[in-house]
Amino acid sequence: MSQYTNPETIALHGGSHRADPNTGSVAVPIHQTTSFQFQDTGHAARLFGLAELGNIYTRIMNPTCDALETRIAAMEGGAAALAVGSGQAATTFCVMNLCEAGDNIVSSTDLYGGTWNLFANTLKQFGIEVRFVDPSDPEGFARATDARTRAYYAETLPNPKLQVFPMAEVAAIGRRLGVPLIMDNTAAPIICKPFQHGAAIVMHSTTKWIGGHGTSIGGIVVDGGNFDWEAGGDRFPTLNKPDPSYHGAVWSQAAKPLGPIAYILRMRTCLLRDIGAPMSPFNAFMFLQGLETLPLRMERHCANAIKAAAWLAAHPKVTKVIHPSLAEGEARKRADTHLKGGMGSLMGIELAGGKEAGQAFIEKLKMFYHVANIGDARSLAIHPATTTHSQLDESEQAMSGVTPGYVRLSIGIEHIDDIIADLEQALS
Ligand SMILES: *Cc1c(COP(=O)(O)O)cnc(C)c1O
C-alpha cells in the first residue's frame, strides 16, 4: 500500500520501486530476462511452494512489471495487480478466474467491440454464458442473477454512448447478492476510482490513457481486496474448492498470509502459468513512463474535451455532441457522482449528412490522426459504423449507440486552438 494518497505523487512514487537496490537507478530498470537465479535449492523450493514470494520466470512475474503493478494498484486504491499482454487478455482473465463451464456473468450491453465479441461469441466456446443487460436499468443485473452468476461486468465510460455506468447502484446490488462487480476503467483513469463506488475488481487496457503515447499494447487487473470470496462459498468454486493443480490449495485460504489478494494471486499462479499472456518488461517500462505524467495529461485531456464539446455543440453542421459535460438528467447525475476532476476526453459527434458526411469529415482532418485507438496524447478520430463496429449488424450497431453519421473523437493534449482549428476546417 502506498504512503501517498494524491494521484500526482503516486504516479511518480507509488508502489514497490524506489531506487534500484543494486545500481541506484532512479528510473525503473527493464529486467529483460526470462529467469531469475535461485539463492539455493531451499530458496527455489520455497518460491515454487509459495512459502516465499519472489521471481522465478517472467511468464509469471518480473520486477519491471511488479513496479507497474504496485504503482497502478496504489493509484486505484487496490490491494494488488497483475499486468498482462493486452486489455483483451485482462478481460479474458477477469472472467476465467471465476467461471467454469456452465457458469455465467451478467454484463452491461455497452462494451468495447473486442469485449463484445469475446463475451457474445468466444466465451461460449468454453461454456461460459454472458447475460447482457441494459445499464440504464440497474435492477436488470439482479433479475439476471442466479446461483451460477460469478460476476457483473461493465465499463466506467463506454463509448459510443459515453454514459457513465451506474457503478454505485450495481455494486450495491452485487454486494447484496454476493456478486462482485468488475469495472473496465480504461477510459477514466484518475478521474474515476471504482473501488470507492463498491467495485471489487478494476481492469485497464494500459494501451490507452495510461500508456498515453500510442506505443505499446498491454492490460492490467487490480484486485480491490474488498470482496469476501470465502463467504461466497459455492459461488466461487475456483477460489474456494481445492485446486488440484496446486496440491489442493484453496486460494481464499492460501492467500491469507499475503493479504486480501486471493483473486489476483490465483490469476497469477494459475492463469498466467497455464495460458500465458504476460506483459513484456519493455512494455511495462513504457507504461511506467506514461503513468508518471498521467494525472497531468488527464487534466489537459479533460479541459480540452470540455472546450471542444462546447464549440462543436454550437456548430450548425453538427446535429449532436455526446460528451458527459453535455449530458442531462440521470446521466448527468451519474457523471457528476462518479467522475472527479474531469469528464473524460472521448466524444461523439453526429453530422447532418449521415455516413457520407462522417467519412468525408474524417478524410478532411489534417492534425487529428485517423486510427483505431483512443487515449493517445494526440487527437484521434474514427468512423465507427464502417470500422470498429462494422462486425456488428445494423440493429446491434443501433443498440450500441452507433448511428451511420457518428464520428468518435479522442481529444488530445495539443493546444485547444489548434484542435478547434482542425475541426473547423474539416467541417467547412
Ligand atoms: C482498447 C480497449 C480494450 C482492449 O484493450 P487492448 O489493449 O486493445 O487489448 C478494452 N476495453 C476498452 C474500454 C478499450 O478501450
Ligand as a Chemical Component Dictionary entry (heavy atoms), coordinates in Angstrom:
data_LIG
# 
_chem_comp.id                   LIG 
_chem_comp.type                 NON-POLYMER 
_chem_comp.pdbx_formal_charge   0 
_chem_comp.three_letter_code    LIG 
# 
loop_
_chem_comp_atom.comp_id 
_chem_comp_atom.atom_id 
_chem_comp_atom.alt_atom_id 
_chem_comp_atom.type_symbol 
_chem_comp_atom.charge 
_chem_comp_atom.model_Cartn_x 
_chem_comp_atom.model_Cartn_y 
_chem_comp_atom.model_Cartn_z 
_chem_comp_atom.pdbx_ordinal 
LIG C1 C1 C 0 -8.915  -0.904 -26.125 1  
LIG C2 C2 C 0 -9.858  -1.335 -25.087 2  
LIG C3 C3 C 0 -9.860  -2.657 -24.617 3  
LIG C4 C4 C 0 -8.943  -3.709 -25.181 4  
LIG O1 O1 O 0 -7.600  -3.376 -24.917 5  
LIG P1 P1 P 0 -6.374  -3.866 -25.844 6  
LIG O2 O2 O 0 -5.210  -3.368 -25.056 7  
LIG O3 O3 O 0 -6.532  -3.240 -27.175 8  
LIG O4 O4 O 0 -6.448  -5.355 -25.894 9  
LIG C5 C5 C 0 -10.757 -2.986 -23.611 10 
LIG N1 N1 N 0 -11.612 -2.069 -23.105 11 
LIG C6 C6 C 0 -11.640 -0.804 -23.548 12 
LIG C7 C7 C 0 -12.601 0.167  -22.950 13 
LIG C8 C8 C 0 -10.767 -0.388 -24.551 14 
LIG O5 O5 O 0 -10.813 0.868  -24.990 15 
# 
loop_
_chem_comp_bond.comp_id 
_chem_comp_bond.atom_id_1 
_chem_comp_bond.atom_id_2 
_chem_comp_bond.value_order 
_chem_comp_bond.pdbx_ordinal 
LIG C1 C2 SING 1  
LIG C2 C3 SING 2  
LIG C2 C8 DOUB 3  
LIG C3 C4 SING 4  
LIG C3 C5 DOUB 5  
LIG C4 O1 SING 6  
LIG O1 P1 SING 7  
LIG P1 O2 DOUB 8  
LIG P1 O3 SING 9  
LIG P1 O4 SING 10 
LIG C5 N1 SING 11 
LIG N1 C6 DOUB 12 
LIG C6 C7 SING 13 
LIG C6 C8 SING 14 
LIG C8 O5 SING 15 
# 
